Amino acid sequence: MENKGSSYRPFIPADRVVPELTVTSIILGIILAVVFGAANAYLGLRVGMTISASIPAAVISMGIIRFILRKDSILENNMVQTVGSAGESLAAGAIFTLPALFLWAEEGKIEAPSMLTITLICLVGGLLGVLFMIPLRQALIVEEHGVLPFPEGQACSEVLMAGEEGGAKAGAVFKGLGVAALYKLLTDGLKIWPSEVGRDIHFYKGSSLGMQILPALAGVGYICGPKISSYMFAGGTLSWFVLMPMIALFGATGTIFPGTEVIDTLDPGTLWGTYVRYIGAGAVATGGVISLIKSFPMIVRTFKATMATFGKKNEKVTAQLPRTQQDLPMPVVIGLIILLVLLIWLVPAFPVNPLGALLVVIFGFFFAAVSSRMVGLIGSSNNPVSGMAIATLLATTVLLKVTGTAGTKGMVGAIAIGGIICVIAAIAGDTSQDLKTGFLVGATPKKQQIGEVVGVFVSAISIGYVLDLLNKAWGFGGAEIPAPQGMMMKMIVEGIMSAQLPWGLIFIGVFIAIVIEILGVPVMPVAVGMYLPFSLSAGIMCGGIIRWFVEKRTKNNEKLNKDAVERGTLYTSGLIAGEGLMGILLAVFAVAHLDLDISSKFSIGQIGGLVMWVLMLLGLLYICFGKDNMSVLFKKDKTHE
């Protein structure tokens, strides 16, 4: 295929210099990195997935820089989203693995992880993710322009190039943020209405019908769309209306390991926590492995293609490269990589031996290359980061055990290595999307790479405190923050090291996942739905239904469809961020023993809560269509049929 990268003319030409890496862009990017990092940590620990922060960060930046500060620089806005999106990606990598350390500390197996340890794991992983991506930029971003679509990177560049709409779009994000923060305060802070409605079904023992009525869940469902939402809903239905009633029926008056109480005496929530989470964990782990196996031919081709073009840029004369082709100097990149690997080996805060440090380099560079290219092909949302982490954990745990690093020390070392690799893969994917956006709009790669490093530094420092705060407030693995991937990684490592897991339950999940794959349904969303409470999947499904309704009502009008879906996406991004930030604030109150509960004096109950939920969903519909197009809700638009 013809290489279009060398002849592409970006939005801002290479010979034009405009403000880019400025004090304004760095400060604003740092704020958004912390905000979206904290919000995504909360969201990911609650529902097992995160949202991309690039487009929300870009529109907020345009709203502030263009309409408040009265400045106009697309490259400044691009720098803000570059720095800001690092927080979301680093949070995604951290929450998949590091909660295991907190869980072992609560079980008394290890001392609580220090903030230094958490920060260093995230910082080293984040920096290596950025550094590993730098020599791949020419091959993946430039050489294969027109081949690799980089869907989120391209969408973000289009938003930036349509900057004149930034004020209105930023308003949608801020509206969502405000609505969700207030809603979360009223329901989970003041407890005027419950955040979950429902009841156990007594004639069908073991089942329970309910729904969590929280803005972030509607936001996740809307952004994921009706298909993914319905897959999660199907997984929840399988667990709560098939598996749990079967356990209750066949277990009856007996006990089943790992439970110690008679099954007849267990309510649905205890049945889920004692048995179904292991089945769900087996399904999630299998889904991750299946996604990796299916991607393996692409992984091999990716690595070969990347290595084949690895040295091309260095063969050229680099002294007079145009602004849009300038990367951080390769000697600096290689020197920093060597320094970071030595730190992993020598710094006591890393519970890793020399073999572990070597594994980080091997797995890290391999998965950075794979993640970057796969993001270019299928987008960040479909990047199998958890599958890569599972593969790393399996290989690392076995190698550590075989070489004599077993027991608790081996488990901690495996999670530390897995955490670094997970962050590397997540940040490498984010960096490649950001560099693609920069390539399209005409940014300076070197300055973007510096921006990524700044975002990683700030996020690595803040994420440990967020994890510690949430754990102290509610505890990982509970109803408030189930931490699905973290619990699963913990189970995998413990299972290999001690062989004391209920493997029968885990294998049920494994073979359910295989059956789902045979049926041609995406395994991972169904598996996550199996693992999480049904009430959570039901809330997400509501957001998916709203997205389906919006798309159905506007399918005959391309412009209206695009505008409605985009407004909804920005508004729901705000909903997710707003609830996440208020969740962090409520965690602070919980740790400080400040009780805001006024339900004993005033409460509107479950019925009132359902009314508020419906009003919130109707508000989302109103935002999608806008005042001028509300008639589309009630009658089919025939103008473009």
Secondary structure, DSSP 8 states (H G I E B T S, - for coil): ----TTT---SS-TT-----S-HHHHHHHHHHHHHHHHHHHHHHHHHS-----HHHHHHHHHHHHTTTS----HHHHHHHHHHHHHHHHHHHHHHTTTHHHHHHHHTTSS----HHHHHHHHHHHHHHHHHHHGGGHIIIIITTBTTB--HHHHHHHHHHHTGGGHHHHHHHHHHHHHHHHHHHIIIIIS-SS-SEEEEE-TTSTT-EEEEE--HHHHHHHHHHHHHHHHHHHHHHHHIIIIIHHHHHHHHTTS--TT--S-GGG--HHHHIIIIIHHHHHHHHHHHHHHHHHHHHHHHHHHHHHHHHTTTHHHHS--TT--GGG--S-HHHHHHHHHHHHHHHHH-TTS---HHHHHHHHHHHHHHHHHHHHHHHHH-GGG--HHHHHHHHHHHHHHHHHHTT--HHHHHHHHHHHHHHHHHHHHHHHHHHHHHHHHHHHT--HHHHHHHHHHHHHHHHHHHHHHHHHHHHHH-TTSSS---HHHHHHHHHHHHHHH--S-HHHHHHHHHHHHHHHHTT--HHHHHHHHHS-HHHHHHHHHHHHHHHHHHHHTTT-HHHHHHHHHHHHHHHHHHHHHHHHHHHHHHHHHHTT-----TTT---HHHHHHHHHHHHHHHHHHHHH-GGGGGGGTS---TT-
